[in-house]
């Protein structure tokens, strides 16, 4: 292999390792249950 191809491969490898390493953050994700859009009909005992 020529020196330029080895240099480009090494730069690509270093860039890949740097990109993968910088994305690791300890963020906490909070999931909130959505409110219902409409309420369920209540049972009245008779048909209306």
N, C-alpha and C positions, 0 to 999 in steps of 0.2 A: 504494500500500500504506500501511496505517496504521503509525504509529510502533511500536505494540506488536507487530505481526507482524514488523517488521524487527528489533526488539530480541530477540524469541524466536528468530528465525532465526539471529541473530548469536551468541546464547548457545549454541544447539544446535551451531553450527559450531565454536565454541571448545571445547565439551565433547568433540566428536568428535575434533578434532585432539589434544586433551590425552590422551584415552583411547588413541588409536592411538600416540602418541609415547611414552607411559610403558611400553608393553608390550615395548619392544625391549631385551632384555637379552642379554648374551653368555654364555649358559650352554652348557656342554659336555655332550652326551648320550653316555652309554656304554652300548653294547649288549652284553650278556653272553649267550653261547650256553647254552641250557638243557641240563642233564644228561639223558641218556636215562633213561626210566622203567624199562625192562627191557633186558637184554642180548640180543643176537641169538643164536640157537642156533648152536653150532659144528658144523662138518662132521666126522663121525667115520669116514666111509668106508663104512659099512654101514647098512642100515635097522635100526632098533630097534623 
